Amino acid sequence: MSMTESLSGNGLLDLDGPRAIPPRGTVSFLPEPVAPPIWYPFISVDDHLLEPPTLFEGRVPQHLKDEVPQMRTGFDGHEGVPYWHVDGIDIPIGCRDGASGRPIGEWRNSAQKYTDFRPGVSDSRIRLKDMDLVGLWSTLCFPSTVFGFAGRRLAKMRNQEAGFAAVQAYNDWVIEEWCAPDPARFIPCQLPWLADPRLAAQEIYRNAERGFRAVSFSENPSIVGFSSIHSEAWDPFFAACEETGTAINLHVGSSGLTHQPDPASPSEVLLALFPVNGLTAAVDWLYARVPLRFPRIKIVLSEGGVSWVPMVIERLRRTYRQIEASQVWQTSDPDPVEVLRRNFFFTSIEDPSAFHNLDVIGVDNVMVECDYPHGDSTWPDSQTFLKRDLEHLDADTLYKVCIGNAVRIYECTPPPAGWNQ
């Protein structure tokens, strides 16, 4: 995830704030990894892609082609270094958009060229090879940091017609190009139109007809200037997601903000506190009564971790004992823990303690992820982490966590028997 030096004043790091971009610096690659033994195949419900320079070309109306984001070269005077020009702002692609395969010492978010990454970062045909290497059957990919994990930069464009056209073009590219090399192994995930819930609903219906069963939404749209989930403004969008079976992914940082206790807190503090976003989003969405108004909706806390869930369950039980004083919950409502287990799903890169508490969390509510090619990724050691965290589980639970829950939630294709064994 990209770093900035802009603190919003409320203990949240503003990912859309002014960027301090270091020079490109040294570019080197680790030796090509040797394929490890495949302990168990898995589906990763949180990976990322790097968009091509031609992302919007030929995909928007002619009168808007100069208004949508453009890729240029020569960022900050450095010859050949590409950057996206979005609504007057120059945004380079950074090392954290493709950290896998690079030495950790080079992971500061300096401006990079496409050739500074493994080819599988931006080419889905080659991505399949990196997936095969670690027993990764299928992948759900979120955007790079450039446009925001829920497309907030596009939704905030001054020319709203161009912004909406860019979102639609992005979604067209995902299904028509990124997922095209093997649709069974790529789970298409769309961007929403955050600026207008009714248009956002129409886009959900349009994309459901093409096979999308996932959308990357914002943890907290109101904090970056869009309608609040605590109002009923988003109900047309939520209704569309419920009706089409489209899972709503709340990726850490998709609101544009992550927790930072103090302006002087180093980036390691921010990274350690990533799960706080998942925790707060789950509780906030629950008490916004979204899953009560839409009981079949699916809400996924992407890259939010799992180890905090037992604590939240304990707190929900405590508040439910005080229901007579609640401003939100009514005595006729279901137990909030029941709603949490019915509508919320949690994803793990590595959560050793969580997998010893699945009886509390719910075996049907947890999925695994790889986060390729970000710095948090387990690639190329995914199998080592899976075995360490999951080898105590029985066969049925192991299948659910690694494959079955993702297949059910995203309606995707499971691996054929014996794949990659």
Secondary structure by P-SEA (a helix, b strand, c coil): cccccccccccccccccccccccccbbbbccccccccccbbbbbcbbbbbbcccccccccccccccccbbbbccccccccbbbbbccccccccccccccccccccccccccccccccccccccaaaaaaaaaaccccbbbbbbcccccccccccccccaaaaaaaaaaaaaaaaaaccccccccccbbbbbcccccaaaaaaaaaaaaaacccccccccccccccccccccccaaaaaaaaaaacbbbbbccccccbbbbccccccaaaaaaacaaaaaaaaaaaaaaccccccccbbbbbccccccaaaaaaaaaaaaaaacccccccccccccaaaaaaacbbbbbcccaaaaaccccccccccccccccccccccccaaaaaaaaccccccaaaaaaaacaaaaaacccccccccccc
